[in-house]
Amino acid sequence: MPIIAFQGRPGAYSDLACRTARPGWTTLPCATFADAIQAVHDGRADEGMLACENSLAGRVPDIHSLLPEAGLHIVGEQFQRVEHCLMAVPGAKLEDIRRIHTHPVALGQIRKLIDELQVSGVAAFDTAGAAEILKSTASREDGVVASELAAELNGLKILRRNVEDAPHNTTRFYIVSRESRWPSPEVAHVMTTLLFRVRNAPGTLYRALGGFAENGVNMTRLESYMLDGSFAATQFLLDVEGHPEQAALRAALAALPQFCDSSSILGVYPTSRARHFAS
């Protein structure tokens, strides 16, 4: 049976994304993103599910530092709706809860619930990990905010669903593999992710990106980050619609070497169906 690795404990939203994107596959929990990447490298996993950005929290910093050096290929994307559930041990009631445990990011997404219940928010290292701890302590005064899957795996009772403040809370994931799997140029709805480093001179980024605009290529994401702590060496990660073998994107990519010291394609892959519905 194929295996897909993710960062987090069983029942994490990354685990849920794996099960949704690859039904029937075995999911492999890993302590860190680096461990998940290594599991794919070692062959312990066939693919990896790596969170790259969230509609509320923004980009996932670890991925931007790890992905360029990972030596893996992006073969797909997955959008996972973050639907927070307040859970407790069986028998506990809403009025019993005095503390809510969850990941610090999730704490910032349930402020209304904390204010309504007049409880304390307690930061945990992981949403699903907090559910595992509650299972072992069996405290009726403690609740956890995590996924429905985390409640199911740990035998916890859901007291309230969709407790997040914003209904559009969604995380996007890159699906990575040891081998690239470029779809045919004739396939509709293709995304290309590339990495490039512009020369340290005025206007180079403007000119490098201008090639995409001039050729009618839609950019959906642009992220920058330093290289080796240097303020003069900046690398960019770019998501664009289209296939490198299609005329428009081929022309845009052909112009990059004029303004860049280096560039590479991290993946060419079908876009998620969720992206079509969102547009």
Backbone bond lengths (Angstrom), bond angles and torsions (degrees), N, CA, C in turn:
res aa  C-N    CA-C-N  psi(-1)  N-CA   C-N-CA  omega(-1)  CA-C   N-CA-C  phi
1 M - - - 1.470 - - 1.529 109.36 -
2 P 1.343 118.95 133.06 1.470 120.74 179.73 1.526 111.69 -62.64
3 I 1.332 115.01 153.81 1.464 121.71 -177.45 1.519 109.06 -125.05
4 I 1.325 116.40 138.45 1.462 121.84 175.82 1.528 108.53 -125.76
5 A 1.329 116.87 129.05 1.460 122.91 -176.06 1.531 110.76 -95.30
6 F 1.324 115.51 150.94 1.459 121.14 177.47 1.520 109.58 -148.91
7 Q 1.322 116.48 161.68 1.459 121.42 176.38 1.522 108.73 -91.05
8 G 1.328 116.26 126.18 1.457 120.12 177.66 1.510 111.84 131.82
9 R 1.314 114.93 -177.93 1.449 122.02 179.07 1.537 109.97 -95.30
10 P 1.326 117.61 161.49 1.467 119.51 176.95 1.529 111.31 -54.41
11 G 1.317 116.08 130.35 1.454 120.78 -177.86 1.515 113.87 98.26
12 A 1.353 117.06 -4.67 1.463 120.55 176.78 1.524 109.53 -66.31
13 Y 1.318 117.06 162.45 1.459 119.87 179.01 1.528 111.10 -62.53
14 S 1.331 117.10 -30.11 1.467 120.05 175.04 1.526 110.58 -65.66
15 D 1.320 117.10 -37.30 1.466 121.76 175.65 1.522 109.63 -63.35
16 L 1.322 116.17 -43.35 1.454 121.16 178.73 1.530 110.70 -63.23
17 A 1.335 116.81 -39.38 1.463 120.65 177.69 1.523 110.80 -63.20
18 C 1.340 116.61 -39.62 1.468 121.01 177.70 1.526 110.82 -61.65
19 R 1.305 116.31 -46.54 1.466 120.98 -176.99 1.527 111.63 -67.38
20 T 1.333 116.00 -31.21 1.464 120.29 179.02 1.526 111.09 -75.46
21 A 1.334 116.38 -44.44 1.465 120.76 -177.21 1.520 112.55 -76.56
22 R 1.335 116.94 -33.19 1.458 121.52 -176.58 1.540 109.78 -129.14
23 P 1.326 117.13 68.77 1.471 119.52 -179.44 1.521 111.35 -60.29
24 G 1.321 115.51 136.69 1.453 120.96 179.93 1.510 114.25 90.89
25 W 1.345 117.66 -12.48 1.465 120.80 177.87 1.527 109.64 -79.80
26 T 1.313 116.43 156.22 1.459 122.31 171.83 1.514 108.77 -83.67
27 T 1.337 117.30 133.21 1.460 120.50 178.56 1.525 109.82 -98.09
28 L 1.339 115.59 139.07 1.463 122.11 -176.65 1.526 109.87 -115.80
29 P 1.336 118.60 105.80 1.472 120.58 178.43 1.520 111.33 -71.64
30 C 1.340 116.47 139.60 1.465 122.63 179.34 1.523 108.83 -131.96
31 A 1.322 115.94 148.92 1.462 120.43 -175.29 1.526 112.04 -68.61
32 T 1.329 117.83 -35.41 1.466 121.58 -176.47 1.528 109.82 -136.21
33 F 1.341 115.27 167.18 1.463 119.66 174.58 1.527 110.04 -62.50
34 A 1.333 115.89 -38.90 1.460 119.71 179.44 1.529 110.84 -61.44
35 D 1.321 117.04 -38.71 1.465 120.58 177.95 1.531 111.09 -65.78
36 A 1.329 116.73 -38.90 1.463 120.36 178.82 1.523 110.77 -65.33
37 I 1.325 115.92 -41.21 1.468 120.64 177.45 1.519 110.46 -63.67
38 Q 1.341 116.22 -43.29 1.469 120.41 -179.35 1.523 111.45 -64.71
39 A 1.329 116.81 -34.91 1.463 120.31 179.02 1.519 111.03 -62.04
40 V 1.336 116.61 -36.55 1.461 120.30 176.44 1.523 110.02 -70.42
41 H 1.330 116.37 -43.11 1.465 121.15 177.48 1.531 111.42 -57.31
42 D 1.323 115.90 -45.09 1.473 121.27 -175.42 1.518 113.20 -74.76
43 G 1.317 116.59 -13.90 1.456 119.42 -177.19 1.511 113.56 88.73
44 R 1.349 117.32 3.36 1.464 119.54 175.18 1.515 111.40 -71.42
45 A 1.326 116.26 -18.76 1.463 122.09 176.17 1.523 108.70 -135.42
46 D 1.314 115.97 146.26 1.459 121.06 178.80 1.535 111.20 -81.53
47 E 1.324 115.76 -32.18 1.453 121.13 179.31 1.523 109.69 -143.50
48 G 1.324 115.73 167.71 1.450 121.30 175.36 1.519 110.12 -130.34
49 M 1.320 116.76 145.82 1.466 123.31 177.64 1.526 107.23 -110.10
50 L 1.343 116.93 110.12 1.457 121.90 -173.77 1.522 110.71 -117.38
51 A 1.323 116.86 116.68 1.464 120.61 176.97 1.525 109.01 -65.08
52 C 1.338 117.12 132.33 1.460 119.29 -178.93 1.528 113.12 -119.77
53 E 1.329 117.99 -27.13 1.459 118.99 178.31 1.527 110.07 -161.30
54 N 1.333 114.63 154.80 1.456 121.80 179.76 1.522 108.49 -129.75
55 S 1.329 116.03 142.25 1.459 120.33 -175.35 1.530 112.83 -64.27
56 L 1.330 118.16 -21.23 1.467 121.65 178.83 1.521 112.49 -105.05
57 A 1.335 116.47 -44.86 1.469 120.52 -173.81 1.517 113.58 -88.47
58 G 1.342 117.67 -11.76 1.464 119.85 -179.30 1.517 112.19 85.29
59 R 1.325 115.36 -152.07 1.457 119.63 -173.71 1.516 111.86 -74.42
60 V 1.325 114.98 159.04 1.464 121.79 176.14 1.526 107.07 -97.39
61 P 1.335 118.84 105.93 1.470 121.36 -171.33 1.528 114.24 -57.69
62 D 1.329 118.23 -40.08 1.465 120.57 -176.81 1.524 112.02 -57.34
63 I 1.322 116.85 -38.67 1.456 120.49 -176.68 1.522 110.59 -66.44
64 H 1.323 117.50 -36.91 1.456 120.48 -178.06 1.520 112.31 -67.64
65 S 1.322 116.56 -26.93 1.465 119.10 176.95 1.520 112.03 -88.60
66 L 1.329 117.31 -27.56 1.468 120.86 -175.98 1.528 113.76 -90.49
67 L 1.320 116.53 -39.43 1.459 120.23 -172.04 1.529 113.91 -60.66
68 P 1.337 119.52 -43.11 1.461 118.55 -179.15 1.525 113.82 -59.95
69 E 1.320 118.07 -30.33 1.455 121.86 -178.07 1.526 112.74 -101.14
70 A 1.312 116.82 3.87 1.465 120.03 -172.99 1.521 113.19 -71.16
71 G 1.329 116.71 -29.36 1.456 119.49 -177.59 1.513 112.77 72.13
72 L 1.340 116.73 19.90 1.459 121.84 178.77 1.528 109.29 -110.90
73 H 1.320 115.67 168.30 1.457 121.36 -177.93 1.521 110.17 -117.39
74 I 1.326 116.18 135.54 1.458 120.28 175.11 1.525 108.32 -76.49
75 V 1.326 116.07 123.89 1.469 120.82 -177.72 1.527 112.19 -117.37
76 G 1.325 117.09 -1.12 1.455 119.56 179.51 1.516 111.27 -177.23
77 E 1.310 115.69 172.86 1.461 121.80 175.41 1.522 108.04 -135.68
78 Q 1.328 114.68 153.60 1.470 120.63 179.71 1.516 108.77 -139.80
79 F 1.323 116.39 132.57 1.459 121.79 174.15 1.522 107.96 -104.95
80 Q 1.332 115.72 123.30 1.465 120.04 -179.13 1.520 110.45 -117.81
81 R 1.297 116.20 117.12 1.462 121.19 176.01 1.525 109.06 -66.69
82 V 1.333 116.52 130.83 1.458 122.03 179.27 1.521 108.20 -93.10
83 E 1.322 115.72 103.44 1.461 121.62 -179.40 1.527 108.17 -111.92
84 H 1.326 115.11 96.69 1.457 120.98 -176.61 1.525 111.24 -72.80
85 C 1.314 115.47 135.50 1.467 121.75 175.30 1.521 109.46 -118.84
86 L 1.322 116.95 137.17 1.458 121.57 171.95 1.519 107.58 -88.54
87 M 1.326 116.22 121.80 1.460 120.62 -175.70 1.517 110.90 -128.17
88 A 1.326 114.48 159.11 1.460 121.21 -179.14 1.525 108.45 -150.07
89 V 1.319 115.57 175.33 1.467 118.80 178.35 1.520 108.99 -72.28
90 P 1.324 118.10 152.99 1.464 120.67 178.70 1.529 110.82 -54.94
91 G 1.306 115.29 135.36 1.465 120.54 -179.95 1.510 113.71 97.89
92 A 1.333 117.22 -21.07 1.463 120.26 179.61 1.522 110.18 -76.30
93 K 1.334 116.31 148.44 1.455 122.12 177.95 1.528 109.69 -115.20
94 L 1.311 115.90 163.90 1.453 120.83 -177.97 1.525 111.45 -56.75
95 E 1.332 116.30 -38.94 1.471 119.38 -178.37 1.526 113.09 -72.76
96 D 1.336 117.75 -11.50 1.468 120.81 177.29 1.534 112.53 -78.45
97 I 1.325 116.97 -22.50 1.464 121.33 -170.91 1.528 111.02 -72.23
98 R 1.314 115.33 129.70 1.462 122.31 176.30 1.528 112.05 -116.26
99 R 1.314 116.96 -23.13 1.475 122.11 -177.87 1.528 109.06 -138.59
100 I 1.325 116.22 142.84 1.461 121.62 174.58 1.524 108.77 -119.26
101 H 1.316 116.01 122.90 1.460 122.37 -178.22 1.538 109.90 -104.18
102 T 1.300 116.88 132.56 1.467 121.22 175.10 1.524 109.11 -169.09
103 H 1.318 116.34 175.53 1.470 121.97 179.07 1.536 109.13 -63.06
104 P 1.348 118.16 147.31 1.474 120.62 -178.87 1.530 113.58 -54.28
105 V 1.335 117.62 -38.55 1.467 119.64 178.11 1.521 110.45 -63.59
106 A 1.330 116.69 -42.53 1.462 120.95 179.22 1.529 111.05 -65.70
107 L 1.328 117.02 -34.15 1.470 119.89 177.32 1.525 110.33 -58.02
108 G 1.333 116.01 -40.05 1.456 120.14 179.07 1.516 113.40 -70.49
109 Q 1.324 116.67 -12.27 1.464 121.16 -178.12 1.527 113.41 -101.04
110 I 1.356 116.29 -0.12 1.475 119.50 -178.95 1.534 110.93 -129.04
111 R 1.314 116.07 35.46 1.474 119.82 -177.78 1.524 111.87 -61.56
112 K 1.314 116.82 -38.27 1.472 119.73 -178.92 1.522 111.14 -63.99
113 L 1.328 116.60 -39.50 1.460 120.24 179.33 1.522 110.77 -65.34
114 I 1.317 116.82 -43.76 1.465 120.99 -179.81 1.530 110.75 -62.60
115 D 1.329 116.17 -41.78 1.467 119.90 178.36 1.527 111.10 -66.58
116 E 1.324 116.86 -41.48 1.463 120.58 -178.44 1.525 111.78 -63.70
117 L 1.324 116.63 -44.08 1.466 120.34 -176.37 1.525 112.72 -85.68
118 Q 1.348 116.08 -11.26 1.464 120.80 -178.47 1.528 110.68 55.79
119 V 1.331 115.53 52.01 1.462 121.46 -179.94 1.525 109.15 -119.10
120 S 1.316 116.33 172.30 1.460 121.84 177.97 1.527 109.79 -94.88
121 G 1.309 115.95 138.55 1.451 121.18 173.88 1.516 110.13 -92.65
122 V 1.310 117.09 128.31 1.467 121.71 -177.59 1.526 109.07 -118.48
123 A 1.328 116.76 123.34 1.463 121.44 -178.50 1.522 110.67 -72.90
124 A 1.320 116.26 133.83 1.467 122.92 176.30 1.530 108.44 -123.20
125 F 1.302 117.07 160.80 1.467 120.25 -176.74 1.517 112.08 -71.97
126 D 1.343 117.21 -18.50 1.456 120.23 -173.59 1.526 108.27 -163.84
127 T 1.323 117.55 142.99 1.465 119.92 179.42 1.528 111.18 -63.36
128 A 1.334 115.98 -51.12 1.467 119.63 -178.99 1.524 110.93 -68.59
129 G 1.333 116.92 -32.44 1.464 120.30 176.90 1.519 111.22 -64.17
130 A 1.333 116.62 -36.71 1.465 120.26 177.00 1.525 110.50 -64.17
131 A 1.330 116.41 -36.66 1.468 120.00 177.48 1.528 110.88 -65.27
132 E 1.327 117.12 -39.31 1.468 120.74 178.03 1.528 110.94 -62.67
133 I 1.336 116.22 -41.75 1.463 120.62 -179.66 1.525 110.48 -65.06
134 L 1.339 116.55 -42.99 1.460 119.63 179.62 1.525 110.79 -62.35
135 K 1.304 116.87 -37.66 1.460 120.46 177.17 1.526 110.94 -57.98
136 S 1.328 116.67 -39.39 1.463 120.52 -177.37 1.524 112.48 -78.85
137 T 1.332 118.11 -33.71 1.473 119.85 -178.65 1.530 112.10 -83.58
138 A 1.339 116.34 -31.02 1.470 122.27 178.82 1.522 112.93 57.30
139 S 1.332 116.65 32.83 1.461 120.64 179.51 1.522 110.98 -80.82
140 R 1.325 116.65 129.10 1.461 120.98 179.52 1.523 112.08 -78.44
141 E 1.318 117.67 -14.47 1.458 120.55 -179.59 1.524 112.29 -89.07
142 D 1.310 116.62 -3.77 1.460 120.82 -177.15 1.525 110.68 -114.68
143 G 1.331 114.50 133.09 1.448 121.37 174.41 1.514 109.62 -117.71
144 V 1.301 116.16 164.99 1.460 122.52 179.59 1.520 108.34 -133.31
145 V 1.313 115.65 141.99 1.462 120.71 171.67 1.526 107.85 -108.09
146 A 1.316 115.15 118.06 1.462 121.93 -178.07 1.526 108.10 -158.77
147 S 1.325 116.19 -168.18 1.458 120.28 -178.26 1.525 111.76 -80.86
148 E 1.314 115.84 161.61 1.458 121.20 174.79 1.527 110.60 -59.34
149 L 1.340 116.32 -35.09 1.455 120.71 178.37 1.520 111.30 -62.85
150 A 1.339 117.51 -38.93 1.464 121.13 178.67 1.522 110.90 -63.48
151 A 1.332 116.62 -38.68 1.465 120.13 177.45 1.518 110.32 -64.77
152 E 1.321 116.01 -43.31 1.462 120.80 -179.00 1.522 111.99 -63.37
153 L 1.333 116.91 -44.69 1.467 121.03 -176.80 1.522 112.30 -69.75
154 N 1.337 117.35 -25.52 1.463 120.86 -175.74 1.527 113.59 -108.75
155 G 1.311 117.18 8.06 1.453 120.37 176.23 1.511 113.79 65.77
156 L 1.326 117.32 33.60 1.460 121.38 -179.61 1.527 110.86 -99.09
157 K 1.307 115.26 157.59 1.463 122.51 -178.07 1.527 109.44 -98.21
158 I 1.323 117.21 130.25 1.459 121.36 177.88 1.525 109.13 -83.90
159 L 1.329 115.55 119.50 1.460 121.59 179.64 1.526 111.88 -87.75
160 R 1.343 115.89 -33.29 1.458 119.46 -179.87 1.531 108.49 -157.37
161 R 1.317 115.93 138.38 1.461 121.64 179.78 1.528 111.03 -102.00
162 N 1.326 114.97 159.88 1.465 122.18 176.32 1.524 112.47 50.44
163 V 1.323 115.09 57.16 1.458 120.44 -178.46 1.532 112.33 -90.62
164 E 1.331 117.26 2.96 1.462 120.17 178.83 1.528 110.68 -69.11
165 D 1.326 116.18 147.22 1.465 120.98 -178.53 1.529 111.84 -67.17
166 A 1.336 116.98 -38.60 1.466 121.50 -176.06 1.524 110.37 -109.32
167 P 1.321 117.86 127.64 1.461 120.16 -177.08 1.526 114.12 -75.35
168 H 1.347 117.60 -9.78 1.464 120.35 -176.64 1.533 112.25 -100.63
169 N 1.306 117.71 19.29 1.471 121.72 -177.93 1.532 110.12 -67.91
170 T 1.325 116.48 109.51 1.462 121.75 -175.98 1.520 110.04 -138.30
171 T 1.325 115.92 139.87 1.460 121.28 176.89 1.528 109.14 -110.61
172 R 1.313 115.03 136.26 1.471 121.11 176.09 1.531 108.37 -101.92
173 F 1.321 115.46 140.29 1.457 122.29 -179.05 1.526 110.20 -123.84
174 Y 1.337 115.44 145.65 1.454 121.08 164.92 1.529 107.74 -93.30
175 I 1.324 117.19 135.69 1.462 121.87 171.81 1.524 107.00 -100.21
176 V 1.329 116.80 123.53 1.465 120.73 -173.12 1.524 111.15 -118.86
177 S 1.338 114.40 154.50 1.462 121.21 -178.41 1.525 109.28 -146.19
178 R 1.325 116.18 164.55 1.467 120.15 177.45 1.529 111.39 -69.97
179 E 1.310 116.73 -31.21 1.461 121.54 -177.98 1.528 110.01 -112.72
180 S 1.327 115.65 143.83 1.465 119.33 176.51 1.527 109.60 -77.00
181 R 1.319 116.26 151.20 1.462 121.21 178.62 1.530 108.72 -137.93
182 W 1.310 115.94 69.56 1.454 119.47 -178.94 1.525 110.13 -66.09
183 P 1.305 117.78 130.73 1.464 119.71 173.69 1.521 110.17 -72.46
184 S 1.300 117.00 168.14 1.462 121.80 177.60 1.532 110.22 -65.63
185 P 1.327 117.96 146.20 1.470 120.53 176.86 1.526 113.10 -59.90
186 E 1.331 116.45 -19.45 1.455 120.07 -179.95 1.529 112.92 -80.87
187 V 1.319 116.63 -13.46 1.463 120.60 -179.10 1.530 110.22 -69.78
188 A 1.300 116.23 132.89 1.469 120.38 177.64 1.523 110.34 -77.66
189 H 1.328 116.65 155.32 1.462 122.99 174.65 1.531 111.34 61.71
190 V 1.317 115.72 70.05 1.463 122.31 177.99 1.523 108.86 -118.34
191 M 1.325 116.33 141.61 1.461 122.86 177.75 1.531 109.13 -115.46
192 T 1.332 116.55 141.39 1.461 121.93 174.40 1.525 109.07 -120.91
193 T 1.315 116.42 129.88 1.466 121.79 176.73 1.521 108.04 -110.95
194 L 1.318 116.84 127.49 1.460 120.11 -179.69 1.508 111.22 -134.25
195 L 1.305 113.78 160.97 1.456 123.11 -178.83 1.524 106.89 -122.42
196 F 1.337 117.76 133.42 1.455 118.55 177.08 1.528 110.47 -148.75
197 R 1.311 113.89 154.82 1.467 121.10 179.82 1.521 108.10 -124.46
198 V 1.326 116.99 114.42 1.459 120.25 -178.21 1.528 110.10 -80.52
199 R 1.336 115.06 155.01 1.455 119.83 176.10 1.520 109.57 -67.47
200 N 1.319 116.46 148.79 1.458 121.97 -178.09 1.527 109.46 -82.08
201 A 1.336 114.90 76.52 1.462 121.70 -179.68 1.517 108.28 -149.69
202 P 1.348 117.39 152.74 1.465 120.51 -177.91 1.533 112.11 -59.07
203 G 1.326 115.71 133.80 1.456 121.48 172.74 1.509 116.50 82.59
204 T 1.346 118.57 -1.47 1.465 118.54 -175.29 1.531 112.09 -68.29
205 L 1.325 117.55 -40.02 1.459 118.93 178.99 1.529 110.27 -65.21
206 Y 1.321 116.33 -42.24 1.472 120.92 178.61 1.522 110.47 -58.14
207 R 1.321 116.63 -45.07 1.464 120.53 -178.13 1.528 111.39 -70.94
208 A 1.328 116.71 -37.97 1.470 119.90 179.77 1.522 110.61 -63.30
209 L 1.337 116.62 -42.91 1.460 120.18 -179.88 1.523 111.85 -76.17
210 G 1.324 116.12 -23.99 1.458 119.88 -179.82 1.514 113.04 -60.58
211 G 1.332 116.61 -31.24 1.458 120.22 179.66 1.521 112.27 -62.48
212 F 1.318 116.64 -32.79 1.468 120.14 178.22 1.528 110.29 -71.11
213 A 1.335 116.58 -42.86 1.465 120.39 179.35 1.523 110.99 -65.07
214 E 1.317 116.40 -43.41 1.465 120.49 -177.90 1.524 112.01 -63.32
215 N 1.312 116.99 -28.88 1.453 120.68 -178.39 1.532 113.04 -99.77
216 G 1.328 116.35 8.42 1.459 120.40 175.53 1.512 114.12 71.22
217 V 1.341 117.37 29.10 1.464 121.57 179.11 1.526 108.92 -93.94
218 N 1.316 116.60 125.72 1.459 121.23 -177.67 1.522 111.05 -84.23
219 M 1.332 116.46 124.56 1.461 122.11 175.79 1.524 108.74 -94.15
220 T 1.307 117.95 127.39 1.459 121.32 -178.76 1.528 112.76 -104.79
221 R 1.340 116.43 -14.79 1.458 118.53 -178.32 1.517 110.06 -160.32
222 L 1.335 116.42 135.29 1.461 122.33 175.58 1.516 108.33 -139.26
223 E 1.313 116.44 121.12 1.463 121.81 179.52 1.525 109.12 -127.11
224 S 1.329 115.93 142.79 1.468 120.70 177.97 1.518 110.30 -122.04
225 Y 1.316 116.42 151.87 1.458 121.15 175.03 1.517 109.66 -161.11
226 M 1.324 115.08 154.27 1.458 121.59 -176.11 1.518 112.38 -71.67
227 L 1.311 114.29 156.91 1.458 120.85 173.61 1.515 109.27 -110.72
228 D 1.324 116.39 123.24 1.466 122.18 175.52 1.524 112.35 53.74
229 G 1.325 117.16 33.14 1.457 120.63 175.96 1.506 115.06 74.60
230 S 1.332 117.67 9.81 1.463 121.03 -177.97 1.519 110.42 -89.95
231 F 1.342 116.39 132.76 1.451 120.18 177.33 1.526 111.41 -77.92
232 A 1.322 117.24 -11.33 1.462 121.05 -178.19 1.524 112.57 -99.36
233 A 1.320 117.22 -11.57 1.466 120.69 -177.86 1.520 109.37 -113.51
234 T 1.299 115.86 103.86 1.460 120.67 -176.83 1.520 110.53 -117.67
235 Q 1.308 114.69 134.07 1.454 121.51 179.22 1.526 108.83 -111.59
236 F 1.319 116.64 148.29 1.455 121.49 -177.13 1.526 109.83 -124.96
237 L 1.323 114.53 139.19 1.459 121.84 172.94 1.517 106.72 -111.00
238 L 1.324 116.31 129.07 1.456 121.51 -171.85 1.530 110.66 -131.44
239 D 1.327 116.12 131.27 1.462 122.34 171.03 1.521 107.67 -106.19
240 V 1.320 116.84 128.39 1.460 121.09 177.88 1.526 109.35 -132.62
241 E 1.316 115.66 152.52 1.451 120.65 175.99 1.530 109.32 -82.66
242 G 1.330 116.07 135.00 1.451 119.65 177.32 1.512 112.90 123.51
243 H 1.322 115.15 170.99 1.464 124.11 -177.53 1.532 108.71 -112.30
244 P 1.341 118.94 137.92 1.468 120.84 -178.75 1.524 114.61 -57.78
245 E 1.337 116.96 -20.22 1.452 119.64 179.99 1.531 112.40 -93.41
246 Q 1.329 117.18 -0.43 1.453 120.76 172.78 1.527 108.60 -84.43
247 A 1.331 116.83 147.42 1.464 121.53 -169.48 1.528 113.37 -55.90
248 A 1.334 117.41 -44.98 1.468 120.43 -174.92 1.532 111.68 -63.80
249 L 1.325 116.79 -51.00 1.458 119.47 -178.36 1.528 110.80 -71.20
250 R 1.303 117.59 -34.05 1.465 120.40 177.24 1.529 110.89 -59.60
251 A 1.320 116.72 -41.95 1.466 120.66 179.00 1.522 111.60 -67.21
252 A 1.341 116.67 -40.21 1.470 120.40 179.37 1.521 111.21 -64.71
253 L 1.325 116.99 -41.84 1.463 121.02 -179.96 1.527 111.14 -69.13
254 A 1.319 117.28 -32.58 1.462 121.07 -179.83 1.524 111.70 -65.42
255 A 1.347 117.08 -24.93 1.463 120.70 -179.01 1.525 112.75 -83.52
256 L 1.321 117.83 -17.34 1.469 120.88 -175.17 1.539 114.29 -59.26
257 P 1.332 120.04 -44.09 1.475 119.28 -176.77 1.527 114.31 -57.08
258 Q 1.329 118.36 -21.73 1.465 120.13 178.42 1.523 111.84 -65.97
259 F 1.341 116.16 -26.80 1.463 119.95 -172.80 1.529 113.35 -121.36
260 C 1.328 117.12 -4.44 1.465 120.46 -173.69 1.529 111.61 -119.78
261 D 1.334 115.17 145.59 1.462 120.86 173.23 1.519 110.72 -78.29
262 S 1.332 116.53 -29.61 1.460 120.05 -179.89 1.519 109.46 -158.13
263 S 1.335 116.22 154.53 1.455 121.43 174.56 1.522 108.01 -157.32
264 S 1.311 116.03 148.90 1.459 120.62 178.83 1.521 109.03 -154.01
265 I 1.315 116.04 152.00 1.457 122.11 178.41 1.523 108.76 -96.46
266 L 1.322 116.34 123.42 1.461 121.36 -179.50 1.520 112.12 -87.43
267 G 1.333 116.73 -22.37 1.454 118.29 179.89 1.511 112.63 178.41
268 V 1.316 115.11 148.45 1.461 123.48 172.43 1.520 105.48 -128.07
269 Y 1.320 118.07 121.32 1.458 119.79 -167.54 1.523 111.19 -154.71
270 P 1.333 117.01 156.50 1.470 119.98 177.16 1.526 109.96 -65.94
271 T 1.313 116.38 142.21 1.455 119.43 176.71 1.531 109.90 -75.29
272 S 1.317 114.79 156.48 1.460 120.46 178.21 1.527 110.51 -69.46
273 R 1.321 116.37 147.15 1.459 120.41 175.75 1.530 110.89 -61.59
274 A 1.322 117.22 -29.26 1.466 121.01 178.88 1.520 111.02 -61.64
275 R 1.324 117.23 -32.52 1.465 120.80 179.02 1.532 110.34 -67.01
276 H 1.329 117.47 -36.74 1.457 120.97 179.67 1.527 110.32 -65.22
277 F 1.345 115.31 -43.98 1.467 119.08 -178.28 1.527 111.09 -66.92
278 A 1.361 115.62 -35.35 1.468 119.90 -178.60 1.518 111.16 -67.38
279 S 1.342 116.45 -31.30 1.462 119.31 -177.64 1.521 111.48 -86.41
